[in-house]
Amino acid sequence: EHASLAILNGICSSSSLIPYCTLFTVFYQYALPAIRMACVSKFPILYIGTHDSIDVGEDGPTHQPVEVLPQLRAMPNLTVVRPANVEECVGALQVFAAQYTAVPRQTRGPVFVMTSRGELGLPYKGNTNIKGQDGVWKGAYVLHDCVDEISGPGKGPAGAGHVVLPDIVLIGSGQDVALVMKTKEILLKWSQTFN
């Protein structure tokens, strides 16, 4: 793993080829020094990590990449995208393609796309107008808005007469978005029961 990613650094520094690599997410740990070198050098390399999950799969705990996501997100100049659906995968590849058109070169860098092996829990529906492809460019986006309206004088935007406050903020990425959406449904049911 380390050798293959170090070779990508060499390809990126000396040719016009577009280097990319696909491995099980957990095995990128063996290549972290090569990834860091690509980050420091701002090489536009695409890393695709498969089988991302916090669950223990059929391959056992040796293939369980629990700590890889925070390790990669802590690395400077590395863009990490953990898509939850096909639209977000398209957005992640657009982010990578933009590395080749970025001017000045200082804004370039490697992109890591972390994909899941498990069920994504599709389909789930959001209630906002932001599409996943566009949301990836923002770094994060609201998929579903759940709010209560508090009315009263002097509250909210001028003339509106109300302020919209979130009850709770649930955050997820990749495979965990389906879990967050299920949690949202349970909390909304509880809210209706107790209010």
C-alpha positions as CSV (number, residue, x, y, z in Angstrom):
1,E,0.0,0.0,0.0
2,H,2.7,2.5,0.9
3,A,4.7,1.7,-2.2
4,S,1.7,2.0,-4.5
5,L,0.7,5.4,-3.1
6,A,4.4,6.6,-3.2
7,I,4.4,5.7,-6.9
8,L,1.4,7.8,-7.4
9,N,3.3,10.8,-6.0
10,G,6.1,10.1,-8.5
11,I,3.6,9.9,-11.4
12,C,2.0,13.1,-10.3
13,S,5.2,15.0,-10.0
14,S,6.7,13.9,-13.3
15,S,3.9,13.3,-15.8
16,S,0.6,14.5,-17.1
17,L,-1.2,11.3,-16.1
18,I,-4.1,11.5,-13.6
19,P,-3.1,9.2,-10.7
20,Y,-5.7,7.4,-8.6
21,C,-5.8,4.4,-6.3
22,T,-8.6,2.2,-4.9
23,L,-8.1,0.1,-1.7
24,F,-10.1,-1.0,1.3
25,T,-10.3,2.1,3.5
26,V,-8.6,0.4,6.4
27,F,-5.4,-0.4,4.3
28,Y,-4.8,3.3,3.6
29,Q,-3.3,3.4,7.1
30,Y,-0.3,1.5,5.8
31,A,0.2,4.4,3.3
32,L,-0.4,7.5,5.5
33,P,3.2,8.8,5.0
34,A,2.7,8.7,1.2
35,I,-0.7,10.4,1.5
36,R,0.8,13.1,3.8
37,M,3.6,13.7,1.2
38,A,1.0,14.2,-1.5
39,C,-0.8,16.7,0.8
40,V,2.3,18.7,1.5
41,S,3.2,18.6,-2.2
42,K,-0.4,19.5,-3.2
43,F,-0.5,16.7,-5.7
44,P,-4.0,16.3,-7.2
45,I,-4.4,12.5,-6.6
46,L,-7.6,10.7,-6.2
47,Y,-7.8,8.1,-3.4
48,I,-10.9,5.9,-3.3
49,G,-11.4,4.0,-0.1
50,T,-14.0,1.2,-0.2
51,H,-15.7,-0.9,2.5
52,D,-16.0,2.1,4.9
53,S,-18.1,1.1,7.9
54,I,-18.0,1.2,11.7
55,D,-19.6,-2.2,11.7
56,V,-17.6,-5.4,11.8
57,G,-18.2,-7.0,8.4
58,E,-17.7,-10.5,7.1
59,D,-13.9,-9.9,6.9
60,G,-13.7,-9.3,10.7
61,P,-12.2,-6.5,12.8
62,T,-8.9,-6.4,10.7
63,H,-11.0,-4.8,8.0
64,Q,-13.0,-2.3,10.2
65,P,-11.8,1.2,9.4
66,V,-13.2,2.9,12.5
67,E,-10.3,5.4,13.1
68,V,-9.3,6.1,9.5
69,L,-11.8,8.9,8.9
70,P,-10.6,11.2,11.7
71,Q,-7.0,10.4,10.7
72,L,-7.6,11.5,7.1
73,R,-9.7,14.6,8.1
74,A,-6.9,15.8,10.3
75,M,-4.4,15.7,7.5
76,P,-3.7,19.2,6.1
77,N,-4.5,19.9,2.4
78,L,-6.5,16.6,2.0
79,T,-10.1,16.9,1.0
80,V,-12.1,14.0,2.4
81,V,-15.6,13.2,1.0
82,R,-17.8,10.5,2.4
83,P,-20.7,10.3,0.0
84,A,-24.1,9.1,1.1
85,N,-25.6,8.5,-2.3
86,V,-24.8,8.6,-6.0
87,E,-25.4,12.3,-6.3
88,E,-22.7,13.0,-3.7
89,C,-20.3,10.6,-5.5
90,V,-20.7,12.7,-8.6
91,G,-20.1,15.8,-6.5
92,A,-16.9,14.2,-5.1
93,L,-15.6,13.4,-8.5
94,Q,-16.3,17.0,-9.6
95,V,-14.3,18.3,-6.7
96,F,-11.4,16.1,-7.8
97,A,-11.7,17.2,-11.4
98,A,-11.6,20.8,-10.2
99,Q,-8.1,20.1,-8.8
100,Y,-6.8,20.1,-12.4
101,T,-8.3,23.4,-13.3
102,A,-7.4,25.2,-10.0
103,V,-5.4,28.3,-10.4
104,P,-3.2,29.1,-8.6
105,R,-1.6,25.7,-7.9
106,Q,-1.6,26.4,-4.2
107,T,-5.3,25.6,-4.1
108,R,-4.8,22.1,-5.5
109,G,-4.5,18.9,-3.4
110,P,-5.4,15.3,-3.1
111,V,-9.0,14.1,-2.7
112,F,-10.1,11.0,-0.7
113,V,-13.5,9.6,-1.5
114,M,-14.6,7.1,1.2
115,T,-17.3,4.8,0.0
116,S,-19.4,2.3,1.9
117,R,-19.7,-1.5,1.5
118,G,-23.0,-1.7,3.3
119,E,-26.6,-0.7,2.8
120,L,-27.0,3.0,2.5
121,G,-30.6,2.9,3.7
122,L,-32.0,4.4,0.5
123,P,-34.3,5.9,-0.3
124,Y,-34.7,8.6,2.2
125,K,-36.2,12.0,1.5
126,G,-35.0,15.4,2.5
127,N,-37.2,18.5,2.5
128,T,-34.6,21.1,1.3
129,N,-33.8,22.1,-2.3
130,I,-30.1,21.3,-2.0
131,K,-29.0,18.4,-4.2
132,G,-26.2,16.1,-3.0
133,Q,-24.0,17.0,-5.9
134,D,-24.2,20.7,-4.9
135,G,-24.0,20.0,-1.2
136,V,-20.5,18.3,-1.6
137,W,-19.1,21.6,-2.8
138,K,-20.3,23.3,0.3
139,G,-18.6,20.8,2.6
140,A,-21.9,20.1,4.4
141,Y,-25.5,20.8,3.8
142,V,-28.9,20.5,5.4
143,L,-30.8,17.4,4.1
144,H,-33.9,17.8,6.2
145,D,-35.1,20.8,8.2
146,C,-37.0,20.1,11.4
147,V,-37.9,23.2,13.3
148,D,-40.5,24.7,15.6
149,E,-41.7,28.3,15.1
150,I,-41.7,30.6,18.1
151,S,-44.1,33.5,17.6
152,G,-44.1,36.8,19.5
153,P,-43.5,40.5,19.2
154,G,-40.0,41.5,18.3
155,K,-38.9,38.0,17.2
156,G,-37.6,37.0,13.9
157,P,-36.9,39.0,10.7
158,A,-38.5,42.3,10.4
159,G,-42.2,41.9,9.5
160,A,-42.1,38.1,9.8
161,G,-43.2,38.0,13.4
162,H,-41.4,34.7,14.2
163,V,-38.1,33.1,14.7
164,V,-37.3,29.6,13.4
165,L,-35.2,27.6,15.9
166,P,-33.9,24.1,15.4
167,D,-34.9,21.6,18.1
168,I,-31.8,19.5,17.5
169,V,-29.0,19.1,15.0
170,L,-28.2,15.6,13.7
171,I,-25.0,15.2,11.7
172,G,-24.0,12.3,9.5
173,S,-22.0,11.4,6.4
174,G,-21.8,8.4,4.2
175,Q,-23.5,5.3,5.4
176,D,-24.5,7.1,8.6
177,V,-26.9,9.5,6.9
178,A,-29.6,6.8,6.7
179,L,-29.2,6.2,10.5
180,V,-29.5,9.9,11.1
181,M,-32.7,10.0,8.9
182,K,-34.2,7.1,10.9
183,T,-33.3,8.8,14.1
184,K,-35.0,12.0,12.9
185,E,-38.2,10.0,12.2
186,I,-38.2,8.5,15.7
187,L,-37.5,11.9,17.4
188,L,-40.4,13.5,15.4
189,K,-42.8,10.7,16.5
190,W,-41.7,11.2,20.1
191,S,-42.1,15.0,19.7
192,Q,-45.7,14.6,18.5
193,T,-46.4,12.1,21.3
194,F,-45.1,14.3,24.1
195,N,-46.3,17.7,22.8
